[in-house]
Amino acid sequence: MRSLAALVGLLALAAVAPGAAAAAGSAEPKLDVPPAKLRASLHCQSAVQNAKRTPILLVTGTGVDGHEAWPLGLQASLTLAHRPSCYLDFPEHTTGDIQVAAEYLVHAIRATARRAGRSIAIYGVSQGGLLPRWALTYWPSLRPLVSDVVAVAGTQHGTTVSKALFAACGSSCRVVAAVWQQNAGSNFQRALARYPDETPGNTGWTTVRTLTDEIVRPTGGRHPTSALQGAANLVIQRVCPGRIVGHVGSAIDSVSYAALIDAVNHPGPAEARRISRGVCGHPCPPGLDEATTAAGTAALSSIALSRTLLGADGVELLSSEPPVRRYALKR
């Protein structure tokens, strides 16, 4: 017998099915990306079809492709736990306009939920933690399709680290679109801040952050940039005191993984009190080798930095932030 969450997901799928209630999303932004590109970006395991358990949609951060981040990392742990999953390969190695990337995520949520026949969970890191909030804010018909969002080291309110970068290079700054948009105080961030609900819908929202994050800051104080009002805001070091894990490493940390599993196993967001302190003895999720994972994390960090700051692999560097889409300026 399907769970209540699965039944809710089925009802939501019926509402967005072609011809069922087309007017429901008529006021939402239309997707400008060609359908063929949207379809080609999504990669799902076969077990997602008519899934018996909540599928996980994995969303990567700036400068990294999904196929580089997930199959030998968190997706392998999820497979070991019999959790079906999908991931996305965003254009421009996830460095381009976040508003375009959001269209890929909107399609992926719809397609994954339709394929599974039930609601899904989203696990995103950095920009991948911010993207679900943008998507569920401006496409409210998605909200019943997403049971949980677990956002790790998300740039929810921008990062102050980029301010130092821009101060150093001044008017000669050239970085990728997504860096401009994830800067604290950017036009993109101000537009999203105009929407008062930081955790839209009945979705269970969980954030996870590390106090030793070198990229997304501030990590503490009254307003940590990764925390969301209305979410369960978990800190890795409060579960495992003294743990040192950086920005990219937080995506594959055992506490982050445990938060995801806890969230999908219970109604509502994850709760730190339910996470076994046994995770503190193992920095990686189940099935992953510590040394191999650390080497892979370091390699991904290097790749991401070379793309976002140096324009490696054909990435476009811009001298200013892309304009905010009209639909985000209406409120």
N, C-alpha and C positions, 0 to 999 in steps of 0.2 A: 504494500500500500504506500502511495506517495506521501511524503511529508506535507505539512501545511504550507511550508515555504515553496515546495514544488508546485502545489496546486495554485498558489498565488502567482507563481511564475507562468503557469499555463494560461491563467486568466489574462495576465498582462500580455502574453504572446498573442492571444486571440485579439486583443485590442489593437495591436499594431500590425496584424496580418494584413496583406494586401486586400483591399476592398472591405475589410471588416469595419473599420472606423477611421477612414482616411482623414477625417476632419480633426481627429484627436491631436495630431502633430502638425496641423496645417500652419499654425503660427510659429512653429519652430524654424530655426535656420535650415535652409536646404543645403544638401551636400553638393559642393562644386567639383570635388574630385571625381574623375571618371569611375564608374562602377567596377570596371575591370581592374583598375589599380587597387581599389579598396579590397576586392576579393583576393587578389594576389598577395596582399600584405599579411593575411591571416593564416596561421599555420596551427592546425588542431590535431591532437591525437585521435585515433579512431574511436577510443572509448568515450569521447565527448558525445557522440551520436546517441541520443536517448539515454543520457547518462543516469546512472543509478545514484550517484553522489554529486554534490555541488561541484561543477567544473570551475577551475581557476583560470582567469585570463591574466597573463603575465605581461606587465608593461614596463619597458626599460627606460633608462634615463638618457640625458643628452650625450651625444657622441658615441653611442653604442647601439648596434643592431640587435634585434631580438635573438637571431640565430647565433650571435656571438655570446650572449649573456646567459641564456636559459637552458638549452638542451643538456649540457654537461654539468649544469649547476642545479638550481632549485627545481627545475622540471624533473630531473632525475630523482630527487628526493620525493617529489610528489608522486611519481610513478611507483616508487617503492612503497608508498603509503596507499596505493590504489586510488589516487586522486587524479582524475583526468584534467588535462590542461591544454590551453592554447597560448600562443604568443604572437606578437606583431613585429614586423619589420617596417618601421616608419621610413619615409623618404629622407634623403640627405643624412642618413645615419643618425636620425633623431636630433638634428641640429637646426632644422628650418623653423619656419613660423609655427608656433605652438597651436595657433588657431587652425592651421591645416592639419596638423597631427591629430587634433581633436576630432576631425571628421573621420579619420581612420579608426579612432577608438569608438566613435558612435556606431559606425558600421560593424565593428568587431563585437560590440556588446549585443547588438541586434542579432547578428549572424550566429554567435556562439549560443545565445539563449534559445534561438529558434532550433538550432541543431540539437541541443541538449534536451529541449522540451521542458525546460525548467529555468528558474533564476540562477544566476551565476555569481561568483565572487571575483573581485579584482585585487590583484597584488601588484603595486607599482612602487618604483623607487625613484627618488629625486623628481625630475620632470614627470616621470611615470606615476608619482604620487599626486602631483598637481593636476594632471590631465583628467582623471575621473571627476574631480570636483568641477572643472570647467564644463565637462560634458553633461553631468547630471544637473548642473545649474541651468544651462541654456537649452537642454533637451529634456524637459521634465518627463516625457513619456518613457525615458529609459529607467527611471527610478524603480518601478516595480520589477524590473528585470535584474536588478543588482541587489542581492541579499547583504553583501558585505563589501566594503572597501578597506583594505589594509595598505596604508600609505607610509612607506619607509623613507625617512630623510626627505620628505616632500618639500618643495620650494613653495609652500602655501602662501607665504607673505613676502616672497623674494628673499634674496640673500644679501647681506651687507658685504660679503667678500668681494663681490664684483665692483662695489663702490670704490674700493682701494685700487682695483685694476684700472677703472676709468679715471681715477684721480692721477694715476701714474702716467697714462698715455695721453690724457687730455683730448683735444680735438682730433688727434690722429688715430683714435681707437677704431679698430676694425675687428669685430668678433662675429660669431654666428648669431642668427636671429634669436634663437632660444636663450642665449646668454643675455642679450638685451632685455628680453621679456621677463627673465627670472631675476633681474636686478631689483633690489628693494626700492620701491618708489617708482617703478616703471609705469608707463601708461597701461600696459596689460594688467599689472597688479592693481592699479587704482580702479580699473574698470571692474575687476572681479570683486574688489572690496566694497563696491557699491551694493552688492547683493548681500543682504544682512545675514542670511542663513548659510553658514559655512559647511553644514552637513545636510544637504538637501534630501528630502524624502524620508521614508521609513527605513532606509538602508542603515545597517550597522557600520559606523565609521570608527576605525582604529588608526591611530598614528603611532609610529615607532621612530625613535631618534636615538642617536648616540651623542653623548656629551663631548666626545673627541672628534666630532665631524669637522673636517678642515675646509669644507666647501660650502655647506649650507649653515649659515649662522645668522643670528645668535641661536645657541642651543639651550640657553637657560634664561634666567630672569623672568620678568612678568609676561613677556610675549615671545616665547620661542617660535622661530619662523615656521617650524614643521608642525606645530600644534594647531588644533582646530577647536573652536568653540562647539560644544555638543558632541565631541568625539571622546573616546577613551584614549588618552595620550600617554603611551608607555615609553619609559626610558630604559634602554638596555642596561645601564649601570645600576639602576634600582632593582633589577632582577639579579644581575651578576655584578656586584660591587667590584670596582677596580678593573673591569674589562676595558681594554683599549681597542677600539675598532673604528676605522675611518669611514668616510662617506660611502665609497663603493662597497667596502666590506660589510656595511650594515645590511645590504641587500641579501647577503648570503649568510648572515649571522644566525646562530641557533635560536636566539631569543626572537628575532623577527619571524623566523619560520614557525616557532612555537605559537606566536601570536596569531599567525594566519590559521594554523590548525585549530586553535582554540576558538577563533571567531567563526569558522565554518561549522564547528561542532556544537555551537550553542547559539540560541537566539540573541540578537544584539551584538555589540562589539566584543572584542577580546577583553579579558580581565587578567591583570597581572597576578592576582592571588591564585588563579587556577593553573598558572604555568609552573611546572615542576622545577625546583632549583637544580635538578639533575642536569638541566641544559647547560649549566655553568661549567660542567666538566668537559663539554664538547663544544668548541666554538663554531662548528659547522653543523648544518642539518644532517639527519641520518643518511648514511650511504656515501657521504663525501669525504675524501681524504683531506686532511688539514693542509699538508704541504702543497698538494696539487691545487687546492682551492685558493691558497694564499698566492701562489704563482699566477694563477689565472686572474685573480683580482688585480694584482699589480699590472699585468699586461693590459687588462681592460682600462685601467686608470690612465695608463700611458697613451693608449689609442684615443681615448676620449679627449684628453688634453690636447693632443696634436691636431685633432680635428677641429675642436672648438676655438682654439687660440691661434693655430697656424694654418688652418684651411687644408689640412692633409686630406687625401682621398677625394679631391675635387669638391670639397665643401666650400660654400660661398660665404665670404666674410663681408659684413655690412658695416657702414659707418654710422648707422642710426637704427632705431627700433622700428619694426614694421608697424603700420597703422593698425589701430584697434578696429575690428569689424563693427559695422553699424549695429548689428543686433546686440552687441555687448554695451552699447552706449545709450540704449533706450531707457533703461531703468533710472 
